[in-house]
Amino acid sequence: MNAAVLGERVRKLRNERNLTIAELADRSGLSSGLISQIERGRSNPSVRTLQRLRSALGVNLWAFLQPTESNTAAASPTSGSPSFIRRKADRLKLVKGKSGILEELLSPRSDDLMRFMMITIPAGGESKDMLLGQGRKGGCVFSGRARLTVDGETGDLEPGDAFQFPADVPHRIANPYGEPVVLIWIMSFLDPHL
């Protein structure tokens, strides 16, 4: 999902609630200018910004990844697939940050308390802005190498290495190496709004 598609979704959610940009700005504590830039696809918001918008709009964070009418054809489930399967062609994608981290939603459903994604971090990329909440996070590295910092402790990860930690502690994942890293990231939250 690119910034334009995400912006379209934010605008749709705001309009469904009959809110002006100024009213959403007031509720979220964000500037009207930033919300306008997000809605026009000119800003790629951080996770913290999305959390503030989520709270102000009364939706869970994954509502931003659901398709709108204009991109439903590209994101609609493959016909004949059971609801417990998400086909590769139907993955919702989000590119984050200046380093171009690609997150692909693998979870077949968006209303459960567990989510899992495939994350590709290019060489030199780092995700500093991580979602915090009650629950657990974990994952496994498929290819490349990564550096994971959890609550101030850092460890290097290689293909096949797995990890798990409480979701409410500060953490970040980085790729200071020369090739992309691909990993599965699993989140289990107790708060259904995340």
SEDREN-516544 format. One record per residue (C-alpha): x, y, z. Coordinates in steps of 0.5 Angstrom, whole numbers. Last residue first. Example, Ala and Ser with C-alpha at 12.3 -4.5 7.8 and 13.67 -1.06 7.14 Angstrom:
BEGIN
+-------+-------+-------+
!    c1 !    c2 !    c3 !
+-------+-------+-------+
!    27 !    -2 !    14 !
!    25 !    -9 !    16 !
+-------+-------+-------+
END
This chain:
BEGIN
+-------+-------+-------+
!    c1 !    c2 !    c3 !
+-------+-------+-------+
!    -8 !    -4 !    36 !
!   -16 !    -3 !    38 !
!   -17 !   -10 !    40 !
!   -12 !    -9 !    46 !
!    -9 !   -16 !    48 !
!    -4 !   -16 !    42 !
!    -1 !   -22 !    39 !
!     4 !   -19 !    34 !
!     8 !   -24 !    29 !
!    14 !   -21 !    25 !
!    16 !   -26 !    19 !
!    23 !   -24 !    17 !
!    27 !   -22 !    10 !
!    33 !   -18 !    11 !
!    36 !   -14 !     5 !
!    44 !   -14 !     4 !
!    50 !   -10 !     6 !
!    49 !   -10 !    13 !
!    46 !    -5 !    18 !
!    39 !    -8 !    18 !
!    35 !    -5 !    24 !
!    30 !    -7 !    29 !
!    27 !    -3 !    34 !
!    24 !    -4 !    41 !
!    21 !    -1 !    47 !
!    17 !    -5 !    52 !
!    10 !    -6 !    51 !
!    10 !   -12 !    46 !
!    13 !   -17 !    51 !
!    19 !   -21 !    47 !
!    20 !   -27 !    42 !
!    25 !   -28 !    37 !
!    27 !   -33 !    32 !
!    34 !   -35 !    28 !
!    33 !   -39 !    22 !
!    37 !   -34 !    18 !
!    41 !   -30 !    22 !
!    40 !   -25 !    28 !
!    44 !   -20 !    32 !
!    42 !   -18 !    39 !
!    41 !   -12 !    43 !
!    39 !   -10 !    50 !
!    36 !    -4 !    51 !
!    29 !    -6 !    52 !
!    29 !   -10 !    46 !
!    34 !    -9 !    40 !
!    34 !   -13 !    34 !
!    40 !   -13 !    29 !
!    38 !   -16 !    22 !
!    41 !   -21 !    18 !
!    39 !   -24 !    11 !
!    34 !   -29 !    10 !
!    28 !   -32 !    13 !
!    29 !   -29 !    20 !
!    24 !   -31 !    25 !
!    18 !   -28 !    29 !
!    16 !   -25 !    36 !
!    11 !   -20 !    39 !
!     7 !   -21 !    45 !
!     1 !   -17 !    49 !
!     0 !   -11 !    52 !
!     2 !    -5 !    47 !
!     7 !    -2 !    43 !
!     8 !    -1 !    36 !
!    15 !     1 !    33 !
!    18 !     7 !    31 !
!    25 !     6 !    30 !
!    25 !     1 !    24 !
!    32 !     1 !    21 !
!    34 !     0 !    14 !
!    42 !     0 !    12 !
!    41 !    -6 !     7 !
!    33 !    -6 !     6 !
!    28 !    -9 !    11 !
!    23 !   -14 !     8 !
!    18 !   -15 !    13 !
!    13 !   -21 !    12 !
!     7 !   -20 !    17 !
!     3 !   -23 !    22 !
!    -3 !   -21 !    26 !
!    -6 !   -24 !    32 !
!   -12 !   -21 !    36 !
!   -17 !   -22 !    31 !
!   -21 !   -17 !    26 !
!   -16 !   -17 !    20 !
!   -17 !   -24 !    18 !
!   -12 !   -28 !    13 !
!    -6 !   -25 !    17 !
!     0 !   -24 !    12 !
!     0 !   -17 !    12 !
!     6 !   -15 !     8 !
!    11 !   -10 !    11 !
!    16 !    -6 !     6 !
!    22 !    -2 !     9 !
!    23 !     4 !     5 !
!    29 !     7 !     8 !
!    25 !    14 !     9 !
!    20 !    10 !    13 !
!    15 !     5 !    11 !
!    12 !     2 !     5 !
!     5 !    -2 !     6 !
!     3 !    -8 !     3 !
!    -4 !   -12 !     3 !
!    -3 !   -19 !     1 !
!    -8 !   -21 !    -4 !
!    -3 !   -24 !    -9 !
!     0 !   -28 !    -4 !
!    -7 !   -31 !    -2 !
!   -10 !   -30 !     5 !
!   -13 !   -36 !     8 !
!   -18 !   -37 !    14 !
!   -24 !   -34 !    10 !
!   -24 !   -40 !     5 !
!   -21 !   -38 !    -2 !
!   -26 !   -39 !    -8 !
!   -25 !   -32 !   -11 !
!   -18 !   -29 !    -9 !
!   -19 !   -24 !    -4 !
!   -20 !   -17 !    -6 !
!   -14 !   -12 !    -6 !
!   -13 !   -10 !   -13 !
!   -20 !   -10 !   -14 !
!   -22 !    -6 !    -8 !
!   -17 !     0 !   -10 !
!   -22 !     5 !   -12 !
!   -27 !     2 !    -7 !
!   -23 !     3 !    -1 !
!   -18 !    -3 !     1 !
!   -17 !    -5 !     9 !
!   -10 !    -3 !    11 !
!   -12 !     3 !    15 !
!   -17 !    -1 !    19 !
!   -11 !    -5 !    21 !
!   -10 !     0 !    27 !
!   -17 !    -1 !    30 !
!   -22 !     4 !    29 !
!   -25 !    10 !    33 !
!   -23 !    16 !    29 !
!   -19 !    20 !    34 !
!   -16 !    13 !    37 !
!   -14 !    11 !    30 !
!   -11 !    18 !    28 !
!    -7 !    18 !    34 !
!    -4 !    11 !    33 !
!    -3 !    13 !    25 !
!     2 !    18 !    28 !
!     5 !    14 !    32 !
!     6 !     9 !    27 !
!     9 !    14 !    23 !
!     6 !    17 !    17 !
!     8 !    17 !    10 !
!     6 !    24 !     7 !
!     4 !    27 !     1 !
!    -1 !    22 !    -1 !
!    -7 !    27 !    -1 !
!   -10 !    25 !     6 !
!    -3 !    25 !     9 !
!    -1 !    32 !     7 !
!    -8 !    34 !     9 !
!    -7 !    31 !    16 !
!     0 !    34 !    17 !
!    -3 !    41 !    15 !
!    -9 !    40 !    20 !
!    -4 !    39 !    25 !
!    -4 !    33 !    30 !
!    -7 !    32 !    37 !
!   -12 !    27 !    35 !
!   -18 !    30 !    36 !
!   -17 !    37 !    34 !
!   -13 !    35 !    28 !
!   -20 !    31 !    26 !
!   -24 !    37 !    28 !
!   -20 !    41 !    23 !
!   -20 !    36 !    18 !
!   -27 !    36 !    18 !
!   -31 !    30 !    21 !
!   -37 !    27 !    18 !
!   -35 !    20 !    21 !
!   -35 !    17 !    14 !
!   -31 !    23 !    12 !
!   -26 !    21 !    17 !
!   -25 !    14 !    15 !
!   -25 !    16 !     7 !
!   -20 !    21 !     8 !
!   -16 !    16 !    12 !
!   -17 !    11 !     7 !
!   -15 !    15 !     1 !
!    -9 !    17 !     5 !
!    -7 !    10 !     6 !
!    -8 !     9 !    -2 !
!    -4 !    15 !    -4 !
!     2 !    13 !     1 !
!     3 !     7 !    -2 !
!     0 !     0 !     0 !
+-------+-------+-------+
END
